[in-house]
């Protein structure tokens, strides 16, 4: 195993503490013959535990060793894999080294563990290469990643040589990309290890909601779809602000739009107000990737004393560096103008010398969003329609429309008033009742 790792060129720059490197060093000690049986067994079991943790996180099954190697290949961002993400595998001298690495990985895929198992009296490798995982709820792992890894793993394992292995791998890069961005729909960020770096953290349990799940608001959804469709197709598109009453589906619409266009290369990065200082670093990290990114800001608003909006204005439009064409900002807010206004802002007798300039500065942030979409509170009739349509999705709700309307009316009077959220909460209550 160590000899195969030593042959790697393009994929050599892996985390030296990863399972693969640790296993390689363990097997080198075994091949050298100078080892303690108990100590080597303990080290192997430690790496098996790490591999099982990874398999649990991503829902791997059957051959966990091959699944893991596949995961390593499709998350390794190197010049070759990143180029394949953009243009596929073109002719070039680099393919010689790529196929050399593919040959090494193919040998690792078919590695014979029987000698070390017999020598150490262990059977852990036999178990992980014929594994039967416990069925888990989808929210416990990223099913999308799991399916992609396992499908590619089976193709790579069945490759008759490095040429076929190379074709399967590069086709995957071209279709889905490489690294976390190739596998996941949505991310949050946190500070990186080094100054000025950000780390992208996949959101594994994102709602699977689709636009059809949001009842009503057809005009609003169409405006959002039209803008997003233009964006993913490489045409001109605008930043979007969804504003209006709470519980009307603003955030749900954005999550749904990401689910709708994920297969066309759309990704979402959620960022909070206190992280606006990292916006430039986020943009620098993603501007050259072969994806379209929505930077998502939920419940965006600023109090009078907060000045982060000035930084946001510069990043959206007006800074020295042009915003890349593969990035848009989608924000939701309960405030039309985002920044809290006071009566002093409207008072012509305000003592500030250039009062009108201050007002314009506060109002100008919303003008940076080329598309503004209003999600207003539904009428009583629209509210009842939402309730009735949602009820049809549950077989155990047997009430007639008239009974639903009567009960929904009682519910909204004591649960925050009319909204789509109130309607969903009411239906959840009915669906959860014992029949």
VOPAGU-2260 file (C-alpha; in pm, 1 decimal, decimal comma):
REM VOPAGU-2260
SITE   aa  ch    i         X         Y         Z
SITE  UNK   A    0       0,0       0,0       0,0
SITE  UNK   A    1     280,3     242,7      86,9
SITE  UNK   A    2     439,7     182,7    -254,6
SITE  UNK   A    3     114,5     282,0    -428,6
SITE  UNK   A    4      87,1     603,2    -224,6
SITE  UNK   A    5     449,8     686,5    -307,8
SITE  UNK   A    6     369,0     669,5    -681,6
SITE  UNK   A    7     108,4     948,1    -662,4
SITE  UNK   A    8     188,8    1276,7    -835,1
SITE  UNK   A    9    -124,6    1487,9    -883,1
SITE  UNK   A   10    -301,0    1348,0    -577,1
SITE  UNK   A   11       6,1    1337,1    -352,6
SITE  UNK   A   12     -84,3    1654,8    -167,5
SITE  UNK   A   13    -332,7    1499,4      73,5
SITE  UNK   A   14    -373,4    1553,7     445,4
SITE  UNK   A   15     -89,1    1353,6     597,0
SITE  UNK   A   16    -315,4    1259,8     888,6
SITE  UNK   A   17    -589,5    1112,2     669,8
SITE  UNK   A   18    -689,8     746,7     697,1
SITE  UNK   A   19    -518,6     656,6     369,3
SITE  UNK   A   20    -176,1     791,2     470,2
SITE  UNK   A   21    -196,7     638,4     815,6
SITE  UNK   A   22    -293,0     300,3     672,1
SITE  UNK   A   23      -3,1     321,5     425,4
SITE  UNK   A   24     250,1     374,1     704,6
SITE  UNK   A   25      95,3      93,4     908,9
SITE  UNK   A   26     125,9    -144,3     613,4
SITE  UNK   A   27     485,8     -33,1     553,4
SITE  UNK   A   28     573,8    -138,7     906,5
SITE  UNK   A   29     399,5    -469,2     844,4
SITE  UNK   A   30     587,7    -526,2     517,6
SITE  UNK   A   31     919,0    -440,8     685,4
SITE  UNK   A   32     846,2    -711,5     941,3
SITE  UNK   A   33     965,6    -511,0    1240,1
SITE  UNK   A   34     647,5    -459,3    1441,4
SITE  UNK   A   35     460,8    -544,2    1758,9
SITE  UNK   A   36     148,0    -744,9    1679,6
SITE  UNK   A   37     -56,5    -580,9    1955,1
SITE  UNK   A   38      62,5    -227,8    1874,7
SITE  UNK   A   39      -1,2    -264,2    1499,7
SITE  UNK   A   40    -345,2    -412,5    1563,3
SITE  UNK   A   41    -435,9    -120,5    1789,4
SITE  UNK   A   42    -325,6     131,5    1526,0
SITE  UNK   A   43    -524,3     -45,8    1254,1
SITE  UNK   A   44    -838,4     -50,9    1466,2
SITE  UNK   A   45    -794,3     320,6    1534,5
SITE  UNK   A   46    -799,6     392,8    1161,0
SITE  UNK   A   47   -1091,3     153,8    1109,2
SITE  UNK   A   48   -1282,1     357,5    1370,0
SITE  UNK   A   49   -1208,1     678,8    1174,6
SITE  UNK   A   50   -1320,6     514,7     851,2
SITE  UNK   A   51   -1644,5     400,9    1017,0
SITE  UNK   A   52   -1705,1     757,7    1138,9
SITE  UNK   A   53   -1669,0     887,6     782,7
SITE  UNK   A   54   -1896,8     611,8     653,8
SITE  UNK   A   55   -2160,4     706,2     912,2
SITE  UNK   A   56   -2141,1    1075,6     825,7
SITE  UNK   A   57   -2193,8    1004,8     455,8
SITE  UNK   A   58   -2411,7     693,9     466,5
SITE  UNK   A   59   -2162,0     463,7     290,9
SITE  UNK   A   60   -2247,2      95,5     247,4
SITE  UNK   A   61   -2111,9    -234,1     106,3
SITE  UNK   A   62   -1739,2    -171,4      40,7
SITE  UNK   A   63   -1642,2     107,2     281,6
SITE  UNK   A   64   -1276,7      96,5     173,0
SITE  UNK   A   65   -1362,9     165,9    -190,9
SITE  UNK   A   66   -1623,3     424,8     -87,8
SITE  UNK   A   67   -1358,4     602,6     116,2
SITE  UNK   A   68   -1102,4     600,9    -167,7
SITE  UNK   A   69   -1369,1     740,7    -401,7
SITE  UNK   A   70   -1447,6    1013,1    -150,3
SITE  UNK   A   71   -1076,3    1102,0    -138,8
SITE  UNK   A   72   -1062,5    1128,8    -518,2
SITE  UNK   A   73   -1369,1    1347,8    -560,4
SITE  UNK   A   74   -1282,4    1585,6    -277,8
SITE  UNK   A   75    -916,5    1639,9    -373,1
SITE  UNK   A   76    -889,4    1985,4    -526,9
SITE  UNK   A   77    -573,6    1989,5    -736,7
SITE  UNK   A   78    -495,8    2167,1   -1068,3
SITE  UNK   A   79    -596,4    1859,1   -1268,2
SITE  UNK   A   80    -931,1    1794,2   -1096,5
SITE  UNK   A   81   -1021,0    2164,9   -1099,6
SITE  UNK   A   82    -944,6    2188,1   -1472,0
SITE  UNK   A   83   -1159,5    1880,7   -1540,1
SITE  UNK   A   84   -1440,1    2047,3   -1343,9
SITE  UNK   A   85   -1438,4    2335,8   -1592,1
SITE  UNK   A   86   -1357,2    2178,6   -1929,2
SITE  UNK   A   87   -1337,0    1802,3   -1881,0
SITE  UNK   A   88   -1035,2    1587,3   -1965,2
SITE  UNK   A   89    -863,8    1744,3   -2265,9
SITE  UNK   A   90    -556,7    1606,8   -2437,3
SITE  UNK   A   91    -233,2    1703,2   -2265,2
SITE  UNK   A   92      83,2    1574,9   -2102,5
SITE  UNK   A   93     -78,0    1600,1   -1759,5
SITE  UNK   A   94    -294,4    1300,5   -1849,5
SITE  UNK   A   95      16,7    1080,2   -1829,3
SITE  UNK   A   96      52,4    1164,8   -1460,1
SITE  UNK   A   97    -323,1    1147,7   -1402,8
SITE  UNK   A   98    -342,5     795,7   -1544,2
SITE  UNK   A   99     -39,5     698,4   -1337,8
SITE  UNK   A  100    -232,4     808,2   -1028,5
SITE  UNK   A  101    -543,4     626,2   -1150,1
SITE  UNK   A  102    -341,4     306,0   -1179,0
SITE  UNK   A  103    -218,6     346,4    -820,4
SITE  UNK   A  104    -572,5     405,3    -693,1
SITE  UNK   A  105    -705,9     109,3    -891,4
SITE  UNK   A  106    -449,2    -108,2    -714,7
SITE  UNK   A  107    -562,0      36,3    -382,8
SITE  UNK   A  108    -924,0     -41,4    -476,2
SITE  UNK   A  109    -826,8    -405,7    -526,4
SITE  UNK   A  110    -582,2    -432,3    -238,0
SITE  UNK   A  111    -553,0    -778,9     -82,2
SITE  UNK   A  112    -586,8    -752,2     296,9
SITE  UNK   A  113    -573,8   -1127,2     362,5
SITE  UNK   A  114    -202,2   -1140,2     450,7
SITE  UNK   A  115    -220,3    -880,8     727,7
SITE  UNK   A  116    -548,5   -1022,5     861,9
SITE  UNK   A  117    -394,3   -1369,2     887,0
SITE  UNK   A  118     -72,5   -1243,8    1045,5
SITE  UNK   A  119    -251,0   -1031,9    1308,5
SITE  UNK   A  120    -551,8   -1262,3    1355,5
SITE  UNK   A  121    -799,6    -984,7    1267,0
SITE  UNK   A  122   -1095,6    -969,4    1029,0
SITE  UNK   A  123   -1181,6    -596,4    1028,6
SITE  UNK   A  124   -1085,1    -549,5     662,2
SITE  UNK   A  125   -1307,9    -836,5     554,2
SITE  UNK   A  126   -1594,4    -670,5     741,8
SITE  UNK   A  127   -1551,3    -318,4     601,4
SITE  UNK   A  128   -1521,8    -446,5     244,3
SITE  UNK   A  129   -1848,6    -637,1     280,5
SITE  UNK   A  130   -2034,8    -398,4     504,7
SITE  UNK   A  131   -2405,0    -376,7     573,4
SITE  UNK   A  132   -2490,6     -40,9     722,3
SITE  UNK   A  133   -2778,0      35,9     956,9
SITE  UNK   A  134   -3061,1     217,4     780,2
SITE  UNK   A  135   -3055,6     580,0     894,0
SITE  UNK   A  136   -3289,5     873,2     859,0
SITE  UNK   A  137   -3187,7    1099,0     571,1
SITE  UNK   A  138   -3140,0    1396,2     802,8
SITE  UNK   A  139   -2855,9    1208,3     973,3
SITE  UNK   A  140   -2638,2    1218,6     661,2
SITE  UNK   A  141   -2622,1    1378,2     318,5
SITE  UNK   A  142   -2804,3    1132,1      93,9
SITE  UNK   A  143   -2707,1    1325,1    -218,8
SITE  UNK   A  144   -2335,3    1284,9    -140,2
SITE  UNK   A  145   -2379,4     921,7     -36,7
SITE  UNK   A  146   -2548,3     822,8    -361,7
SITE  UNK   A  147   -2290,6     999,0    -578,4
SITE  UNK   A  148   -1996,1     842,9    -396,5
SITE  UNK   A  149   -2136,3     491,4    -402,7
SITE  UNK   A  150   -2238,0     507,2    -769,3
SITE  UNK   A  151   -1893,2     627,2    -876,8
SITE  UNK   A  152   -1724,5     380,4    -640,3
SITE  UNK   A  153   -1890,2      86,1    -815,9
SITE  UNK   A  154   -1784,1     217,0   -1158,1
SITE  UNK   A  155   -1423,4     272,0   -1050,4
SITE  UNK   A  156   -1403,2     -68,8    -884,4
SITE  UNK   A  157   -1529,7    -235,4   -1203,1
SITE  UNK   A  158   -1272,2     -59,6   -1424,6
SITE  UNK   A  159   -1060,7    -308,2   -1618,5
SITE  UNK   A  160    -759,6     -73,5   -1627,4
SITE  UNK   A  161    -641,2     280,8   -1550,4
SITE  UNK   A  162    -775,5     410,6   -1883,2
SITE  UNK   A  163   -1132,9     320,2   -1790,7
SITE  UNK   A  164   -1075,4     441,7   -1434,0
SITE  UNK   A  165    -953,7     776,0   -1575,1
SITE  UNK   A  166   -1264,2     810,9   -1794,9
SITE  UNK   A  167   -1509,7     747,0   -1510,1
SITE  UNK   A  168   -1328,7     986,3   -1276,8
SITE  UNK   A  169   -1293,4    1276,7   -1521,0
SITE  UNK   A  170   -1653,5    1238,9   -1638,0
SITE  UNK   A  171   -1761,6    1275,6   -1275,4
SITE  UNK   A  172   -1552,0    1592,0   -1236,1
SITE  UNK   A  173   -1708,3    1741,8   -1548,9
SITE  UNK   A  174   -2063,9    1650,7   -1444,1
SITE  UNK   A  175   -2055,0    1729,2   -1072,6
SITE  UNK   A  176   -1731,4    1911,0    -996,2
SITE  UNK   A  177   -1472,7    1842,8    -730,3
SITE  UNK   A  178   -1450,9    1902,5    -357,1
SITE  UNK   A  179   -1729,8    2003,1    -122,1
SITE  UNK   A  180   -1881,6    2239,3    -379,5
SITE  UNK   A  181   -1926,1    1949,8    -620,3
SITE  UNK   A  182   -2114,2    1741,2    -367,9
SITE  UNK   A  183   -2320,8    1976,7    -154,1
SITE  UNK   A  184   -2597,1    2228,9    -219,3
SITE  UNK   A  185   -2555,3    2472,2      64,4
SITE  UNK   A  186   -2288,2    2595,5     303,3
SITE  UNK   A  187   -2221,7    2813,3     603,7
SITE  UNK   A  188   -1886,8    2974,1     671,9
SITE  UNK   A  189   -1652,9    3002,0     966,1
SITE  UNK   A  190   -1311,6    3154,7    1021,6
SITE  UNK   A  191   -1025,9    2959,7     865,7
SITE  UNK   A  192    -707,6    2854,4    1040,7
SITE  UNK   A  193    -506,5    3134,5     882,0
SITE  UNK   A  194    -572,1    3507,4     876,1
SITE  UNK   A  195    -800,1    3608,1     589,6
SITE  UNK   A  196    -920,3    3253,3     522,1
SITE  UNK   A  197   -1275,2    3122,0     544,6
SITE  UNK   A  198   -1385,3    2762,5     576,7
SITE  UNK   A  199   -1699,7    2636,8     404,6
SITE  UNK   A  200   -1912,7    2399,3     612,1
SITE  UNK   A  201   -2169,5    2188,8     422,2
SITE  UNK   A  202   -2531,4    2202,1     539,0
SITE  UNK   A  203   -2626,2    1834,5     530,7
SITE  UNK   A  204   -2988,9    1858,2     644,4
SITE  UNK   A  205   -3122,6    2131,9     418,8
SITE  UNK   A  206   -3498,3    2119,1     362,0
SITE  UNK   A  207   -3598,7    1936,8      44,0
SITE  UNK   A  208   -3876,5    2185,7     -20,2
SITE  UNK   A  209   -3962,6    2267,9    -381,3
SITE  UNK   A  210   -4141,7    2572,8    -517,7
SITE  UNK   A  211   -4454,8    2365,9    -579,2
SITE  UNK   A  212   -4471,2    2304,6    -202,9
SITE  UNK   A  213   -4526,2    2677,2    -145,5
SITE  UNK   A  214   -4895,1    2740,9    -210,1
SITE  UNK   A  215   -4988,4    3072,5    -365,1
SITE  UNK   A  216   -4747,4    3359,7    -438,7
SITE  UNK   A  217   -4731,0    3257,3    -805,2
SITE  UNK   A  218   -4623,4    3602,9    -928,3
SITE  UNK   A  219   -4349,1    3623,0    -666,3
SITE  UNK   A  220   -4220,2    3274,3    -745,7
SITE  UNK   A  221   -4215,1    3349,0   -1119,0
SITE  UNK   A  222   -4002,1    3660,8   -1068,0
SITE  UNK   A  223   -3760,8    3459,7    -857,4
SITE  UNK   A  224   -3747,1    3173,9   -1109,1
SITE  UNK   A  225   -3697,2    3405,8   -1406,7
SITE  UNK   A  226   -3402,8    3579,9   -1241,0
SITE  UNK   A  227   -3242,9    3257,0   -1117,2
SITE  UNK   A  228   -3290,1    3079,4   -1450,7
SITE  UNK   A  229   -3113,1    3364,4   -1629,5
SITE  UNK   A  230   -2834,2    3346,2   -1372,7
SITE  UNK   A  231   -2764,0    2971,5   -1404,5
SITE  UNK   A  232   -2780,0    2996,6   -1784,0
SITE  UNK   A  233   -2509,0    3262,6   -1782,8
SITE  UNK   A  234   -2731,2    3555,4   -1878,5
SITE  UNK   A  235   -2756,2    3887,4   -1695,6
SITE  UNK   A  236   -2932,6    3864,7   -1360,2
SITE  UNK   A  237   -2985,3    4079,1   -1050,9
SITE  UNK   A  238   -2941,0    4060,0    -676,8
SITE  UNK   A  239   -3278,6    3987,6    -515,1
SITE  UNK   A  240   -3448,0    4117,9    -202,4
SITE  UNK   A  241   -3755,4    3933,1     -77,6
SITE  UNK   A  242   -3935,7    4149,2     176,3
SITE  UNK   A  243   -4266,9    4144,7     354,8
SITE  UNK   A  244   -4456,0    3994,8     644,9
SITE  UNK   A  245   -4307,9    3712,7     849,9
SITE  UNK   A  246   -4419,3    3357,0     778,7
SITE  UNK   A  247   -4507,0    3422,2     414,8
SITE  UNK   A  248   -4244,9    3193,3     254,9
SITE  UNK   A  249   -3952,1    3420,5     173,9
SITE  UNK   A  250   -3681,9    3193,1     312,0
SITE  UNK   A  251   -3863,5    2883,9     188,3
SITE  UNK   A  252   -3864,8    3024,2    -165,5
SITE  UNK   A  253   -3487,0    3067,3    -167,1
SITE  UNK   A  254   -3424,2    2717,4     -29,6
SITE  UNK   A  255   -3661,1    2580,5    -292,9
SITE  UNK   A  256   -3487,0    2767,3    -574,2
SITE  UNK   A  257   -3155,4    2610,3    -472,7
SITE  UNK   A  258   -3313,6    2263,8    -475,2
SITE  UNK   A  259   -3466,5    2333,1    -817,4
SITE  UNK   A  260   -3139,3    2442,2    -981,5
SITE  UNK   A  261   -2877,2    2240,1    -793,3
SITE  UNK   A  262   -2833,7    2001,3   -1086,9
SITE  UNK   A  263   -2754,2    2300,4   -1307,3
SITE  UNK   A  264   -2464,5    2408,1   -1087,5
SITE  UNK   A  265   -2638,3    2639,7    -839,5
SITE  UNK   A  266   -2497,7    2651,6    -486,2
SITE  UNK   A  267   -2592,1    2857,4    -180,3
SITE  UNK   A  268   -2370,5    3009,7      88,0
SITE  UNK   A  269   -2552,9    3136,9     396,1
SITE  UNK   A  270   -2384,6    3428,3     567,3
SITE  UNK   A  271   -2485,5    3622,9     877,3
SITE  UNK   A  272   -2460,1    3993,2     946,3
SITE  UNK   A  273   -2162,5    3960,7    1181,4
SITE  UNK   A  274   -1973,0    3780,4     901,7
SITE  UNK   A  275   -1995,3    4061,0     646,2
SITE  UNK   A  276   -1630,8    4138,7     715,9
SITE  UNK   A  277   -1553,2    3802,1     550,7
SITE  UNK   A  278   -1756,2    3867,9     235,3
SITE  UNK   A  279   -1453,7    3966,5      28,5
SITE  UNK   A  280   -1271,4    3648,1     131,3
SITE  UNK   A  281   -1577,6    3438,2      47,2
SITE  UNK   A  282   -1602,3    3594,5    -297,5
SITE  UNK   A  283   -1229,2    3549,5    -360,1
SITE  UNK   A  284   -1260,0    3179,3    -274,9
SITE  UNK   A  285   -1545,3    3104,3    -515,0
SITE  UNK   A  286   -1511,3    3347,8    -803,9
SITE  UNK   A  287   -1307,6    3108,9   -1021,4
SITE  UNK   A  288   -1513,1    2795,2    -957,1
SITE  UNK   A  289   -1741,0    2645,7   -1221,0
SITE  UNK   A  290   -2060,7    2701,9   -1022,2
SITE  UNK   A  291   -2319,6    2973,1    -975,1
SITE  UNK   A  292   -2342,7    3093,0    -616,1
SITE  UNK   A  293   -2621,9    3259,0    -425,1
SITE  UNK   A  294   -2492,8    3433,6    -114,7
SITE  UNK   A  295   -2796,7    3408,2     109,6
SITE  UNK   A  296   -2873,0    3657,8     387,6
SITE  UNK   A  297   -3177,5    3568,9     592,5
SITE  UNK   A  298   -3379,7    3823,9     790,7
SITE  UNK   A  299   -3152,6    4107,4     684,1
SITE  UNK   A  300   -3206,3    4436,5     865,5
SITE  UNK   A  301   -2999,0    4698,9    1040,8
SITE  UNK   A  302   -3061,9    4913,2    1343,6
SITE  UNK   A  303   -2980,9    5282,1    1326,5
SITE  UNK   A  304   -2649,0    5239,1    1506,3
SITE  UNK   A  305   -2525,8    4947,4    1293,0
SITE  UNK   A  306   -2288,4    5033,2    1009,2
SITE  UNK   A  307   -2231,3    4691,2     848,9
SITE  UNK   A  308   -2470,1    4796,3     571,4
SITE  UNK   A  309   -2202,2    5031,0     436,2
SITE  UNK   A  310   -1965,8    4740,8     384,2
SITE  UNK   A  311   -2240,9    4536,6     222,7
SITE  UNK   A  312   -2317,4    4819,4     -20,0
SITE  UNK   A  313   -1956,1    4831,9    -131,1
SITE  UNK   A  314   -1939,0    4456,1    -185,7
SITE  UNK   A  315   -2265,2    4436,1    -378,7
SITE  UNK   A  316   -2184,5    4721,9    -610,0
SITE  UNK   A  317   -1948,0    5013,0    -605,5
SITE  UNK   A  318   -1625,2    4865,3    -469,6
SITE  UNK   A  319   -1295,4    4875,2    -656,0
SITE  UNK   A  320   -1320,5    4509,5    -758,4
SITE  UNK   A  321   -1611,4    4410,1    -981,7
SITE  UNK   A  322   -1839,3    4144,4    -834,6
SITE  UNK   A  323   -1784,9    3817,7   -1027,8
SITE  UNK   A  324   -2061,1    3714,7   -1266,9
SITE  UNK   A  325   -2103,5    3375,6   -1095,7
SITE  UNK   A  326   -2222,2    3533,3    -769,2
SITE  UNK   A  327   -2553,4    3693,0    -670,7
SITE  UNK   A  328   -2689,2    3803,9    -335,0
SITE  UNK   A  329   -3038,0    3693,1    -230,7
SITE  UNK   A  330   -3168,7    3840,1      94,4
SITE  UNK   A  331   -3491,3    3825,2     292,1
SITE  UNK   A  332   -3618,6    4094,6     526,0
SITE  UNK   A  333   -3931,0    4205,4     706,6
SITE  UNK   A  334   -3830,5    4565,4     628,8
SITE  UNK   A  335   -3872,9    4715,9     286,6
SITE  UNK   A  336   -3574,9    4949,7     326,7
SITE  UNK   A  337   -3362,7    4719,2     546,6
SITE  UNK   A  338   -3238,7    5000,7     771,1
SITE  UNK   A  339   -3452,5    5125,8    1056,7
SITE  UNK   A  340   -3586,5    5474,1     997,2
SITE  UNK   A  341   -3682,7    5717,9    1272,0
SITE  UNK   A  342   -3900,6    6027,4    1268,5
SITE  UNK   A  343   -3578,8    6230,4    1281,9
SITE  UNK   A  344   -3489,4    6087,4     941,4
SITE  UNK   A  345   -3806,9    6244,7     802,1
SITE  UNK   A  346   -3781,3    6570,0     995,1
SITE  UNK   A  347   -3667,9    6856,3     776,2
SITE  UNK   A  348   -3572,8    7048,1    1090,8
SITE  UNK   A  349   -3309,0    6787,2    1177,9
SITE  UNK   A  350   -2993,9    6968,0    1290,1
SITE  UNK   A  351   -2765,1    6765,6    1061,6
SITE  UNK   A  352   -2625,8    6990,5     791,0
SITE  UNK   A  353   -2666,1    6747,1     501,2
SITE  UNK   A  354   -2972,1    6564,5     628,9
SITE  UNK   A  355   -3097,0    6459,2     284,1
SITE  UNK   A  356   -2764,4    6289,0     211,9
SITE  UNK   A  357   -2802,0    6078,6     527,3
SITE  UNK   A  358   -3152,1    5969,5     427,3
SITE  UNK   A  359   -3036,3    5881,1      76,2
SITE  UNK   A  360   -2745,3    5679,1     214,6
SITE  UNK   A  361   -2978,6    5471,4     428,5
SITE  UNK   A  362   -3223,8    5413,6     145,5
SITE  UNK   A  363   -2958,7    5338,1    -115,4
SITE  UNK   A  364   -2882,5    4988,1      12,8
SITE  UNK   A  365   -3212,9    4849,7    -113,8
SITE  UNK   A  366   -3138,8    5003,8    -454,2
SITE  UNK   A  367   -2843,2    4767,3    -485,7
SITE  UNK   A  368   -3095,8    4485,8    -528,8
SITE  UNK   A  369   -3214,2    4492,8    -889,6
SITE  UNK   A  370   -3516,3    4273,2    -812,0
SITE  UNK   A  371   -3738,2    4333,3    -509,8
SITE  UNK   A  372   -4024,0    4092,9    -443,3
SITE  UNK   A  373   -4299,3    4158,8    -191,4
SITE  UNK   A  374   -4442,8    3869,7      10,4
SITE  UNK   A  375   -4745,6    4019,5     181,7
SITE  UNK   A  376   -4969,8    3857,3     438,6
SITE  UNK   A  377   -5241,4    3646,6     269,1
SITE  UNK   A  378   -5604,6    3748,3     277,1
SITE  UNK   A  379   -5851,8    3540,2     477,0
SITE  UNK   A  380   -5957,3    3363,6     157,0
SITE  UNK   A  381   -5596,4    3293,4      56,9
SITE  UNK   A  382   -5521,0    3166,8     406,7
SITE  UNK   A  383   -5809,6    2920,9     392,2
SITE  UNK   A  384   -5696,0    2806,2      46,7
SITE  UNK   A  385   -5344,7    2737,1     180,4
SITE  UNK   A  386   -5490,8    2536,4     468,8
SITE  UNK   A  387   -5713,3    2327,2     241,3
SITE  UNK   A  388   -5435,6    2257,6      -9,6
SITE  UNK   A  389   -5189,9    2156,7     262,9
SITE  UNK   A  390   -5449,0    1927,1     421,2
SITE  UNK   A  391   -5477,6    1729,6      95,2
SITE  UNK   A  392   -5117,3    1613,7     143,3
SITE  UNK   A  393   -5205,1    1419,4     457,3
SITE  UNK   A  394   -5420,8    1107,5     434,0
SITE  UNK   A  395   -5511,5    1113,5     802,4
SITE  UNK   A  396   -5676,6    1457,6     789,0
SITE  UNK   A  397   -6042,7    1376,8     722,6
SITE  UNK   A  398   -6205,6    1717,6     786,1
SITE  UNK   A  399   -6415,7    1877,9     514,2
SITE  UNK   A  400   -6308,8    2212,0     369,9
SITE  UNK   A  401   -6570,4    2392,6     576,4
SITE  UNK   A  402   -6456,5    2220,5     894,5
SITE  UNK   A  403   -6095,3    2301,4     810,9
SITE  UNK   A  404   -6178,3    2667,2     760,3
SITE  UNK   A  405   -6362,8    2689,2    1091,5
SITE  UNK   A  406   -6080,1    2524,5    1284,5
SITE  UNK   A  407   -5813,3    2724,1    1096,8
SITE  UNK   A  408   -5990,0    3044,9    1192,1
SITE  UNK   A  409   -5978,4    2949,0    1560,7
SITE  UNK   A  410   -5613,8    2850,5    1528,6
SITE  UNK   A  411   -5490,2    3174,3    1374,1
SITE  UNK   A  412   -5665,1    3386,0    1639,6
SITE  UNK   A  413   -5444,3    3232,4    1907,7
SITE  UNK   A  414   -5129,8    3161,2    1704,9
SITE  UNK   A  415   -4998,2    3484,2    1564,0
SITE  UNK   A  416   -5247,2    3573,1    1292,9
SITE  UNK   A  417   -5283,0    3484,4     927,4
SITE  UNK   A  418   -4975,0    3359,9     738,9
SITE  UNK   A  419   -4851,4    3060,7     545,3
SITE  UNK   A  420   -4645,8    2958,9     847,3
SITE  UNK   A  421   -4955,1    2963,7    1070,1
SITE  UNK   A  422   -5136,7    2748,3     814,8
SITE  UNK   A  423   -4853,4    2492,9     809,7
SITE  UNK   A  424   -4838,7    2484,6    1189,9
SITE  UNK   A  425   -5213,3    2422,6    1202,1
SITE  UNK   A  426   -5185,7    2135,9     952,1
SITE  UNK   A  427   -4891,5    1990,7    1146,2
SITE  UNK   A  428   -5111,1    1994,4    1455,1
SITE  UNK   A  429   -5394,2    1812,1    1277,8
SITE  UNK   A  430   -5162,1    1560,8    1111,7
SITE  UNK   A  431   -4999,2    1481,1    1445,8
SITE  UNK   A  432   -5323,3    1409,5    1627,8
SITE  UNK   A  433   -5411,3    1048,9    1703,6
SITE  UNK   A  434   -5688,5     921,1    1479,3
